[in-house]
Amino acid sequence: MQGTILLGGTDLPCCQHRQTVIRGAALRHTPAQRFGGAQNLRVTAQRLPRRQLLTKAAVAEPLARSAQTKSEYELSTLTTWLLKEEQAGHLDSELATVISSIALACKQIASLVTRSGISNLTGAAGAANFSGEDQKKLDVISNEVFANALRASGRTGIIASEEEDLPVSVEETYSGNYVVVFDPLDGSSNIDAGISVGSIFGVYAPSEECDVNDMENPEKMMENCVINVCQPGSSLLAAGYCLYSSSTVLMLSIGKGLFGFTYDSMVGEFIMSHPNLQVPETGKIYAFNEGNYQGWEPKLREYMDGLKDAEKWGGKPYSARYIGSLVGDFHRTLLYGGIYGYPGDNANPNGKLRLLYECAPMSYLVEQGGGKGSTGRERVLDVCPEKVHQRVPLFIGSKKEVENVEAYLAQA
């Protein structure tokens, strides 16, 4: 029986026999007991020289240890994470390509933000966007960087930016046709002061109604594309933001939890730094622009007064932390808990934040981390946009904190 050794009356292939010999080397038995007889022992000695057995044993033990111990030099990057999620069936290669393109845009913008003070990139661009807000130079540049990266991916059919009047069809698409909405540089009014800013994005599934190749009736095609963009946040396939601050952090979700990646400029990659992040259920920090206090509805003012009442909270009231940059304030809220709010007031009944570009993606992220996003009266992700630049009030953060403000507003 060539290639097989009789081991105590049992036929085993040679490779299995060698493993058996290695495992049995530490047992205190005689050779005859170990192999079932002197005859089989002689056969074993002929087929497996002692040096070979010792070599096998010496190699097998460290290999087993290395399989169980993670190397200190092993990095979990955004690229490897996307590959694993694709293997698990949580996203396809087309969506992974879109996310990778967004990550590239974030790297470019991070570099621009870092060098803005010495590259003449600060100050106003001399124009206003669709919403009537003065554009900074980096607003215009970041918008172009984002749009170019998405077009180059070949996987987007429609892109909609806060800086553009209407969604834009992408003629360079090869497949995928995803709809991507984004705010290329949120909080840009803080750029000149060196305060944290960020980019926000959301990805929706494509629709057959929006066919960029249908140029027989371009007006009808564009109308269908706008409708295609105006989807509720509950339809998001992925969302995230990139924070440009003391470090560049990409927070991302594809509907399977909330994950954070920090950019390592030495490696040139986003490295996993916040795996499966969970938002604290409560937190005694609030971030509201209290300069608008007098314009708020009475129940909201009552809620705010309650947060400052030390007796109500065991002698220590809530702490106020407000940067004026949604991404910066929201990132702190994710990590430490608490609530961020931009309610409506007398001047702006629906607040100033856009549903598509800011409120929906952020609410998607916070819910993936166990938090909550609300307009004060309904779930943000359930609001279906009626127009691409629609604004809604926003209360977002720890679940119990958001439920608390909802309870006040429900009494109005």
FENHU-V875067 format. One record per backbone hydrogen bond with DSSP energy under -1.0 kcal/mol. CO is the residue of the C=O (numbers start at 1). NH is the residue of the N-H. If there is no record, write none. Layout:
co;nh
CO;NH
CO;NH
//
This chain:
co;nh
1;4
3;14
5;12
7;10
10;7
12;5
13;17
14;18
15;19
16;20
17;21
18;22
19;23
20;24
24;27
27;29
30;34
31;35
32;36
32;37
35;8
37;41
38;42
39;43
40;44
41;45
42;46
43;47
44;48
49;53
50;54
51;55
52;56
53;57
54;58
55;59
56;60
57;61
59;63
60;64
61;65
62;66
63;67
65;69
71;74
76;272
77;81
78;82
79;83
80;84
81;85
82;86
83;87
84;88
85;90
86;89
92;96
93;97
94;98
95;99
96;100
97;101
98;102
99;103
100;104
101;105
102;106
103;107
104;108
105;109
106;110
107;111
108;112
109;113
110;114
111;115
115;118
116;121
123;137
127;135
129;132
133;129
135;125
136;140
137;141
138;142
139;143
140;144
141;145
142;146
143;147
144;148
145;149
146;150
147;151
148;152
149;153
151;154
154;174
154;175
155;178
157;170
158;180
159;168
160;182
161;164
168;159
175;177
178;157
178;158
179;204
180;160
181;202
182;162
183;200
186;198
187;190
188;191
190;193
190;195
191;194
197;244
198;186
199;242
200;183
201;240
202;181
203;237
203;238
204;179
207;210
209;211
211;214
213;215
217;221
218;222
219;223
220;224
221;225
222;226
223;227
224;228
225;229
226;230
229;231
232;235
233;236
238;203
239;253
240;201
241;251
242;199
243;249
244;197
247;245
248;263
249;243
250;261
251;241
252;259
253;239
258;277
259;252
260;273
260;274
261;250
262;271
264;268
264;269
269;264
270;78
271;262
274;260
281;400
284;319
285;339
286;321
287;341
288;290
289;292
290;293
292;295
293;296
297;301
298;302
299;303
300;304
301;305
302;306
303;307
307;318
310;313
310;315
313;316
319;286
325;329
326;330
327;331
328;332
329;333
330;334
331;335
332;336
333;337
338;398
339;287
340;396
342;394
348;345
348;351
353;392
354;358
354;359
355;360
358;362
359;363
360;364
361;365
362;366
363;367
364;368
365;369
366;371
367;370
369;279
372;397
373;380
374;395
378;375
379;382
380;383
381;234
387;390
390;355
394;342
395;374
396;340
397;372
398;402
399;403
400;404
401;405
402;406
403;407
404;408
405;409
406;410
408;411
409;412
//
